[in-house]
Amino acid sequence: MKPSAYISDGGILFKESPPDSMIKLTPLYAMRELTDAEIQEIGKPFLGYVTFDELDFARAILQKASEK
């Protein structure tokens, strides 16, 4: 997986690796998609059974969080 951003030791976030950077940067990797089964496994202790509406709700939250 290709890095999606980089962070410096001082906590500064870079969307792209600066060219010829003298700063030590740590690559951050993109999050992968969760499957319906993974969402159900996470939600089961809280909800018992995860309905289609709850899956849609979880996907909407994940989508909004990925936009930040």
HELIX and SHEET records of a PDB file:
HELIX    1   1 ASP A   36  LEU A   47  1                                  12    
HELIX    2   2 PHE A   52  GLU A   67  1                                  16    
SHEET    1   A 3 LEU A  13  PHE A  14  0                                        
SHEET    2   A 3 PRO A   3  SER A   8 -1                                        
SHEET    3   A 3 LEU A  25  TYR A  29 -1                                        
END                                                                             
